[in-house]
Amino acid sequence: MNTRVPKQPPPHYAEGFGDRLAQARTDMGLTQEELSALTCPEESDVPLVPARTISYWESGHGYPNLGPPIRALGKALGYESLAWLLRGDESGRRAGSRSDDPRCYA
């Protein structure tokens, strides 16, 4: 008897997410490594989103689960809301410039 679980469809925000992430990152003049470093929690120097993961998402091979990593990306990119990054919704405007906290830079 085959008890295979059907594959779940990607979430609604998956389509175009990588392109929007790459656009936001390059608009800020950041490399994938620099963006990764900006996702470090306050109490750590280990990023929530490694550069390899950013590369994976930008190339369209995957997408994030909603949670701390995607919120850290939004904050690092200066977004008040994740609406544009996740759905392309223009109401998700930028809050301002990226953090100047050097704590996470190598």
PEWO-V294472 format. One record per run of one state. SS is the DSSP state (~ for helix, > for strand, _ for the rest). FROM is the first residue (numbers start at 1). LEN is the number of residues. Records with the same first field share a line. If there is no record, write none. Layout:
# PEWO-V294472
SS: FROM-LEN + FROM-LEN
This chain:
# PEWO-V294472
_: 1-16 + 28-4 + 38-2 + 41-6 + 48-3 + 59-9 + 77-2 + 80-3 + 88-6 + 95-7 + 105-2
~: 17-11 + 32-6 + 51-8 + 68-9 + 83-5 + 102-3
>: 40-1 + 47-1 + 79-1 + 94-1
